[in-house]
């Protein structure tokens, strides 16, 4: 199955559903190349970037599930790199 490299950008606001977010990221862990999290204490948010190499439907499914979590915002950028 064809895969694409993508970056999922996540912002977790105050009271965000971090437990469910971590569970989802673990579930899709086999597609992850890397993950970086930055706490922004002054604004009481956390910014997370997840780089994936996965079939586009898997990346979209993960982003959709993350987007349904409370106080969590998500955006996805796809590269032209396919495998």
Buried (B, 14 or more C-beta within 10 A) or exposed (E): EEBBBBBBBBBBEEEBBBEBBEEBBEEBEEBBEEBEEEEEEEEEBBBBEBBBBBBBEBBBBBBEBBEEBEEBBBEBEBEEEEE
